[in-house]
Amino acid sequence: MPETRTASEKRDTAETKISIDINIDGSGDSSIDTGIPFFDHMLTLFARHSLYDLTIVAKGDIEVDYHHTVEDVGIVLGNCVRKALGDKRGISRYGWSILPMDETLSRVAIDFGGRPFLSFKAPEKIESIREFSFGLVEEFLRAFSNNARANIHAEVLTGRDAHHMAESIFKGLAKACDLASRHDSRVKGIPSTKETL
């Protein structure tokens, strides 16, 4: 059995102070406090459905905007996932999910192949969830993708309710990450013909 894969990281800037601990071989336990209730809800869902144990404490300039906090949490979480995966020896590497949430259906696919890229597609002019702009979902995913060095494709295939669309994407990302980060006993070494990721 491989060793438990964990990572911790802190990021302090003039705009945010963030601390994250992760265990990607966990059971979905979480303690999340970003000062943004809806974002806390989404990150709790991410932990539960990825089965990653996750502790996040973030203090940001939310009186100005939520953008800095959401983006910087994505940066630190992406870094933690990349570090916890190590050299990626024996992992599945790819993961995907088609996830329903009432009237919403989203598709999320991820490749932990070391090449960051985000493709994000959703209906235009989606209303905010209270003060949480739907556009922040894309900003979080871009920061996570760049720092996890992951290729992510996320698309809302159908949907009307902003909360449902955001939740479907976060849950879909969780399930895709779970699948991609699992150890597969059939994978010998690093899952790439380049023999490095």
N, C-alpha and C positions, 0 to 999 in steps of 0.2 A: 504494500500500500504506500503510495507516495506521501511525502510529508505534507502537512496542512499548509496551504498557500495563503499567506497573510501579507499585509502591507499597512504602513502608517505614513501619513504625510501631513505637514502643516504648511500653510501659505499665509503670510502676513503682508498686506499692502496698505496704502493710505486709504483704500476703499473697503477692504474686507479682511477679516481674520478667520481662517478656516482650518479645522482639524478633522481628519477622517482616518478611521481604522476600518479595515476590511478583512474578512476571512471568506474567500470564495469557495471554500469547502464547508460552509456552514449549514444552517437550517432555516435561514430567513429571519433571524432575530434582528431587531433594529432599535436604535435610539436616535431620533432625528430632531434637530432643533436649528432651523435656519432663520427663524423670525418671520417666515412667510408661510402661513398655514396651508395653503393649497400645495405649495412646493413640498412641504413636509409630507403631506398626504401622498404625493406622487413618488417621493423617494422611499417612503414606507412600503408602498406597493411594489416598487422595484426590488427592494430587499426581499420581501416575502415571496415573490414569484421567481426570482433568480436563485433563491436559496443561498444568497450571499448574506453573511452576518455583517451588519453595517452600523457604525457609529459616526454621526456627523454633527459637529457643532460649528455654526457659522454666525459671525457677527458682521453685518454689512451696513452700508449707508442706505438702508431701505427707506429712509425718509426722503431721499432723493429719487430713487428708482429701484426696482427689483433687479434690473439688468446685471449690475456688477456681481451681486450675490449669486444669482443663478448661473452666470457664466463661470465664475470662479469655482463654484462647487463642481461644475462639469469638468473644469481643468484638473482639480485635485482628485476627483473620483476617477477620471480617466488615467491619471498617473498611478493611482493606487492599484487599479485593475491590471495595468501593464506590468507593474512591479510584482504583483502577486502571481501573475502567470509565469514569471521567470523567463527561461529560454523556450517555453511553450512545448517542451518535449512531451510527447504522448497525448497532447490535447486533440480534440476533434477539429478545432480551428474555425469551422463554419457553423453558424446557427441561424435559424429562421423561425418565424412565427406568423401565422395568420390568426388574428385575435378579434373575436366579436365582443362588443360592449353595447348591448341593446341594439339601437339602430345603426351603430357604427361598426365598421369592419376595417381593421388596419393590417398592413403587412410590414414586417420589419425583418431585415436580414443583416447579418454581421459577419465579417471576416477579420479575425485577429491576425492578419497577415503582415502587419508592419507598415501598411500603406494607408495613411489616413485619407479618407474622403467621405463626404456626406452628400447624399441625394435625399432631399426632403420635399414631399409633395402633399399638399393639403388644400382644401377649398380656400378661396380668397375671402377676406373680410369676415373672419370668424370673430365673434364677440369675445370680450374678455371674460374670465371667470373671476367675478368680483374685481379686484384691482390687478389680477394676474393676466397679463397680455398673452394670448395664445402664441404669439411670435416668440415668446421666451422658450417654448418647447424646442423650437429649431435651434435657438442659441445654445441651449443646454447640450443638445445632441452634437452640435458642431464642436463645442469645447471638449466634450467627452471623446468624440472621434479623433480629434487632433492629438489628444494626450494619451489615449489608449493605443494610438496608432492603429486604428481600426477603420475598415471600410464599412459604412452603414448606409443602407437604403431603407428609408421609412416613408410610407405612403398611407394616407387615409383613403381607402378605396371607396367608402361611402360613409356619410355621417351628417348629422345636423346639430347635435348638441355639443358645445365646446368642451364641457367637462368630460363627456364620454369620449370625444376624440383624443383629448390629452391622455386620459387614463388608458385608452386602448394602446396608444403609442408606448407609454411607459411600461405597461404590462408586456407588450410585445417585445420591447427591448430586453426586458428581464428574461423572458423565455428564450430569446435568441442567445443572450449571453450565457445562460445556464447550459444550453446545448453546446455552444462553441467552446466553453471553457472546461467541459468534462474531459476526464481522462478516458481514453479508449484503449483497451488492452491490445487491440489489433494494430494500433499505431506504433511503429517502431521508430524511436528518435523524434526528430523535428518534422512536422507534417508539411514538407516542401521539397520539391526536387532540387531547390537551391541549397538545401540542408542548413538554412538559416532563415529566421523570421525577424 
